[in-house]
Amino acid sequence: MGNKKKHRLPIFGIASVLLVIAAAGLYWSGVKRSNGARTIPSGENTLNASGTHLSFAESMFDDGKARHFQHRDGDLQVRFFIVKSSDGVIRAAFDACDVCWPAGKGYGQSGDYMVCRNCGQRFASIRVNEVKGGCNPAPLERAVQNGRVTIQVQDLLEGKSYFDFPGKA
């Protein structure tokens, strides 16, 4: 009877470790895909009634932290970010570039830099929406007027190809 208890402990330990590994794998696969992006919220930051543009309170970006969003178009999630750069300009870009987009990892922020989560290249915030091509965040048109940041849905949809990932089922 004592031998059965000795065998249960290693089996229980192995099962626990496998469960933790599986849970971590599911968590990280979700993080990789979403990159912390938020679906366009309702309320003050919204898609207008006719569906032609998105509008955000300019003050939302005063802290200089990049905010990631996603806009659904059919089965695709078009991801983008908005950041107030160190020179005080509100900038917007797709959460993708011409080089690393197939990895689907996008950009994170480290201080005053946007960092490609795939290759690690860093881009000063003042370059976002100014420099394009290569691994630079792909620019996204935006307008800032009357305390609002506006992005046209048509401009967002022009970046759909960055989010049509290879091998996607």
N, C-alpha and C positions, 0 to 999 in steps of 0.2 A: 504494500500500500504506500509506503514511503517513496518508492521509485516513481510512482505515477505523479506525485506532487513535484518531484525533481524535474520531470519532463515537461510539465505544464509551464513552469517558469520560463524556460528558453523559448517555447512556442509563443507564449504571451508576449515576451519581449520582442521577438522577431515580428509578430503581427503588429505590435505598437509602432515599431520603427517603420514598417511598410506603410502603415496608415498615415504617419506624419509625412513621409516622403511623398505620398500620393496627394495629400492636402496641399503641401508646399508647391508641388508641380501644377496643380489646378490654380492656385493663387497666382503664381508667377506667370502662367500663360495668360491669365486675365489681365494682369498688370501690363504685360507686354503689348497686348492688343489695345487696351483702352488708354494707356499712358496718362491716366488721371483726367482724361477729357470729360467734360460735362456736356450732356445734351443741352441744347439751348434752353435755358430756364424760362418760365413764364413770369409775368409781372413786369418789373422795371426793365429787364433785359429780354427783349422778345423779337419774334418774327412778326412783322406787321400783318394786319388783317388780310391784305391782298397777297401776301406771300412773296413779295418782291425784294424785301431787304430785312436784315437783322439790325437791331439797334441796342446799344449798351450805354449805360451811364458812364461818361468819361471819368468820373471820380472813382470808379471801380478799379482803375489802373494807377492811381496816384502813388501807390506804394512801390512801384517799379517791378512788381512780381508779375511774371507772365501768367496769363490765364488761358487754359486750354479748353476748347469747345469742340463739339462735333455737330454736324448737320446731316441728317439722314436724307438720302436720295435713293429710294427703292431699297435695295439690299446693301448699298454702300454707305459707309459713314465717312463723310468728308471732314477731316480734322484740321483745325487751325488754332493759332494762338494769337493773342493780342498782348502787347507789352508797352509800357511807357519807358522809353530808353533814357539813358543817363543825360541826354541833352534835352529832355522834356518833351520829346515827340512821341505821339501814340503811333505804334507800328503794328502791322499785322502780316502774318505769313502762314502758308500751309504748314502743317506739322509733318513736312516731308521735303525732300530735295531731289534733284535730278539724278543723283548717284545712288543714294542709300534707300530710296523709297521702297524697293522690293522687300526689305527687311521689316518694314512696318513699325519701326521703333520710334521715329520722330525725334523731338528735341526736349531736353530738360534745361533748367536754368541753374547756373552756378554764379552767384553774384551778378555782375553786369554782363555775363556771357550766356548765350544759348549754346548748348553742347549737343552734338549729334550723339544719340544713344547707340548708334551702330558703329561709327568709326572713331568717335571721340573728338572730332575737330570742334574748335570753339570759335564762336562768332560774337564780336562785341555787339551789344544791343543797338548801337548807332548804325550798324551795317544792315540790320534787319529791314527789309522792304526797300533797301537801296541797292544792294549787290545781289545779282542772281546768277544762277548756273553753278555747276559743280555741286559741292555739298552745302552751299549756302541755303538757308531756309527759302523755299520758293515764295516770292513776294505775292501778297494778296492785297488788292486795291481796298482802300478804306477811306472814309471821309470823317472829319471831326468838325462838328458844327453845332452851335447852341448847346454845348455840354453833352453831346451825344456822339458816340462812335458808330458809324453806319457802314455795313458791308452788304453789298448787293448779292442776292442769292445767285444771280447769273454769273457773277465773278467766282463764287464758291464752286459752282458746277463746272467751271473751266478747269478746276484742279482734280476732277474725279479720277483721272487716270493714275494719280499718285496713290490712290487707295483701292485700286482693283488689283489685289495682291495675287502673284503667281501661285498656282496650286490651290486657289480658293475653291471650295466645293460649292 
